[in-house]
Amino acid sequence: MAPNAPLAPGPTTGTPTTRTRVAVAGATGFAGQELVRLLARHPSVALTDAMSSGAASGPRPLPALRGIWDGTVVPLDVDRLAENAAIVFLALPEAAAADVGAALLQRDTRVVDLSGAFRLRDDAGRQRWYPATGALPSGVVYGLPERHADAIRAARLVSCPGCYPTAALLALAPLAEAGLLEGGVVIDAKSGISGAGKAPTDRTHFCANHGSVAAYGVFAHRHTAEIEQELGATVTFVPHLVPLDRGLLETIYGSLRPGTTDADVSEALQRAYAAAPLVRLTGSDLPEIKHVAYTNFCDIGWRVDEATGRVVIVSAIDNLLKGAAGQAVQNMNILLGLDERTGLL
Ligand SMILES: NC(=O)c1ccc[n+]([C@@H]2O[C@H](COP(=O)([O-])OP(=O)(O)OC[C@H]3O[C@@H](n4cnc5c(N)ncnc54)[C@H](OP(=O)(O)O)[C@@H]3O)[C@@H](O)[C@H]2O)c1
């Protein structure tokens, strides 16, 4: 298949022939299970394969999805992915995604990757934060759908943004683009524990997290590099773990160019998202995690203090949906020329 050829819907077993064949690697993880749930009910695709890690993991069902998807997860098999599916979703740890993604591209299979393996364009940054990724293959597109839909349509590999960068960039990029920000911004972020994946660590174990809030990764979180790449500006990003299973909220503090009004901020955001059905601007009613949990919406609210020239923006998403699986499906919808909400509302 030519790199940018439109995707032809492929044949499937027991499903209408107009459905595109898709598969998920990493289907037993937090994000992967969300992908299986969404894709199993998506009207335009047929899920051919759902895979776990290597041979040692053995075939198994996904009990949480009983009645939604009753298939069997099988161990990772890259040849089978390439043979059976036109689009493969990778919900794998970065190093595995770097290998599998490159192998699938060599087989001319389109890829939607949820990991960070292909997000950073700068070689030095990639070597520092994602050392398993070598040179970036051609046809990789950073897939923030509200901002890069045209490029996503022609992508061979859509590299989905991280969960924290999704919330930060959707809030900040329109203001940066309109030239309204002055100086650096501070992003104070809080995430539920599923953001760290399914294997508990000393930090994410229930007993460590329950009843507590902790900052981590200060000046040392790889999502800083991703936000700065896309924003073209330095940010101070401080993530916190909060005792929730899912959901992410960022309170962002910035200084505005002198003379900027509340109306200027509103107008920049409204212009950016006038045709973006999955971003909800809430104005001075500030977003909450409960309003976006289990949805693919990003809610953005803001307050401006015109007297001091300061802005506070609050941005909230479900890390497993708009921050991972839902955004990946939104990107697939764009690849396939579908309404980007298909299968997501
Ligand atoms: N969690 C989030 O909120 C979130 C948000 C945005 C992006 N992401 C990214 O999405 C990816 C998946 O995240 P997650 O939280 O779903 O992770 P997770 O819960 O730890 O799941 C990892 C999945 O990858 C499989 N796997 C592990 N090592 C593998 C290997 N060497 N080869 C093949 N498969 C392997 C696991 O299979 P087994 O069950 O067999 O171990 C499991 O299915 C990560 O790159 C993460 O950074 C996650």
The ligand as an SDF file (V2000), in Angstrom:
LIG
                    3D

 48 52  0  0  0  0  0  0  0  0999 V2000
   -2.9730    4.6640   31.2820 N   0  0  0  0  0  0  0  0  0  0  0  0
   -3.1540    5.8640   30.7160 C   0  0  0  0  0  0  0  0  0  0  0  0
   -3.9050    6.7050   31.2280 O   0  0  0  0  0  0  0  0  0  0  0  0
   -2.4550    6.2050   29.4260 C   0  0  0  0  0  0  0  0  0  0  0  0
   -2.7510    7.4330   28.8190 C   0  0  0  0  0  0  0  0  0  0  0  0
   -2.1210    7.7840   27.6300 C   0  0  0  0  0  0  0  0  0  0  0  0
   -1.1800    6.9230   27.0820 C   0  0  0  0  0  0  0  0  0  0  0  0
   -0.8780    5.7460   27.7210 N   0  0  0  0  0  0  0  0  0  0  0  0
    0.1250    4.8780   27.0960 C   0  0  0  0  0  0  0  0  0  0  0  0
   -0.5420    3.7340   26.5790 O   0  0  0  0  0  0  0  0  0  0  0  0
    0.3060    2.5880   26.7130 C   0  0  0  0  0  0  0  0  0  0  0  0
   -0.4520    1.5370   27.5190 C   0  0  0  0  0  0  0  0  0  0  0  0
   -0.7180    2.0720   28.8030 O   0  0  0  0  0  0  0  0  0  0  0  0
   -1.5510    1.2670   29.9070 P   0  0  0  0  0  0  0  0  0  0  0  0
   -1.6960    2.1880   31.0430 O   0  0  0  0  0  0  0  0  0  0  0  0
   -2.7430    0.6460   29.2960 O   0  0  0  0  0  0  0  0  0  0  0  0
   -0.4960    0.1100   30.2860 O   0  0  0  0  0  0  0  0  0  0  0  0
   -0.7470   -1.2370   31.0870 P   0  0  0  0  0  0  0  0  0  0  0  0
   -2.0130   -1.1920   31.8380 O   0  0  0  0  0  0  0  0  0  0  0  0
    0.5130   -1.5020   31.8550 O   0  0  0  0  0  0  0  0  0  0  0  0
   -0.8730   -2.3490   29.9170 O   0  0  0  0  0  0  0  0  0  0  0  0
    0.2260   -2.6950   29.1030 C   0  0  0  0  0  0  0  0  0  0  0  0
   -0.2230   -3.6690   28.0170 C   0  0  0  0  0  0  0  0  0  0  0  0
    0.9140   -3.9840   27.2010 O   0  0  0  0  0  0  0  0  0  0  0  0
    1.1840   -5.4020   27.2610 C   0  0  0  0  0  0  0  0  0  0  0  0
    2.6360   -5.5730   27.2820 N   0  0  0  0  0  0  0  0  0  0  0  0
    3.4850   -5.3050   28.3050 C   0  0  0  0  0  0  0  0  0  0  0  0
    4.7680   -5.5410   27.9130 N   0  0  0  0  0  0  0  0  0  0  0  0
    4.7060   -5.9720   26.6300 C   0  0  0  0  0  0  0  0  0  0  0  0
    5.6850   -6.3770   25.6720 C   0  0  0  0  0  0  0  0  0  0  0  0
    6.9890   -6.3580   25.9590 N   0  0  0  0  0  0  0  0  0  0  0  0
    5.2650   -6.7780   24.4540 N   0  0  0  0  0  0  0  0  0  0  0  0
    3.9400   -6.7970   24.1490 C   0  0  0  0  0  0  0  0  0  0  0  0
    2.9570   -6.4240   25.0030 N   0  0  0  0  0  0  0  0  0  0  0  0
    3.3530   -6.0020   26.2300 C   0  0  0  0  0  0  0  0  0  0  0  0
    0.5130   -5.8950   28.5220 C   0  0  0  0  0  0  0  0  0  0  0  0
    0.2260   -7.2770   28.3690 O   0  0  0  0  0  0  0  0  0  0  0  0
    0.2060   -8.3210   29.6350 P   0  0  0  0  0  0  0  0  0  0  0  0
   -1.1710   -8.1950   30.2420 O   0  0  0  0  0  0  0  0  0  0  0  0
    0.4080   -9.6420   28.9980 O   0  0  0  0  0  0  0  0  0  0  0  0
    1.2890   -7.8900   30.5650 O   0  0  0  0  0  0  0  0  0  0  0  0
   -0.7320   -5.0070   28.5490 C   0  0  0  0  0  0  0  0  0  0  0  0
   -1.6910   -5.5190   27.6490 O   0  0  0  0  0  0  0  0  0  0  0  0
    1.5860    3.0770   27.3950 C   0  0  0  0  0  0  0  0  0  0  0  0
    2.5640    3.3480   26.4480 O   0  0  0  0  0  0  0  0  0  0  0  0
    1.1490    4.3550   28.0880 C   0  0  0  0  0  0  0  0  0  0  0  0
    2.2080    5.2680   28.2700 O   0  0  0  0  0  0  0  0  0  0  0  0
   -1.5240    5.3640   28.8600 C   0  0  0  0  0  0  0  0  0  0  0  0
  1  2  1  0
  2  3  2  0
  2  4  1  0
  4  5  1  0
  4 48  2  0
  5  6  2  0
  6  7  1  0
  7  8  2  0
  8  9  1  0
  8 48  1  0
  9 10  1  0
  9 46  1  0
 10 11  1  0
 11 12  1  0
 11 44  1  0
 12 13  1  0
 13 14  1  0
 14 15  2  0
 14 16  1  0
 14 17  1  0
 17 18  1  0
 18 19  2  0
 18 20  1  0
 18 21  1  0
 21 22  1  0
 22 23  1  0
 23 24  1  0
 23 42  1  0
 24 25  1  0
 25 26  1  0
 25 36  1  0
 26 27  1  0
 26 35  1  0
 27 28  2  0
 28 29  1  0
 29 30  1  0
 29 35  2  0
 30 31  1  0
 30 32  2  0
 32 33  1  0
 33 34  2  0
 34 35  1  0
 36 37  1  0
 36 42  1  0
 37 38  1  0
 38 39  2  0
 38 40  1  0
 38 41  1  0
 42 43  1  0
 44 45  1  0
 44 46  1  0
 46 47  1  0
M  CHG  2   8   1  16  -1
M  END
$$$$
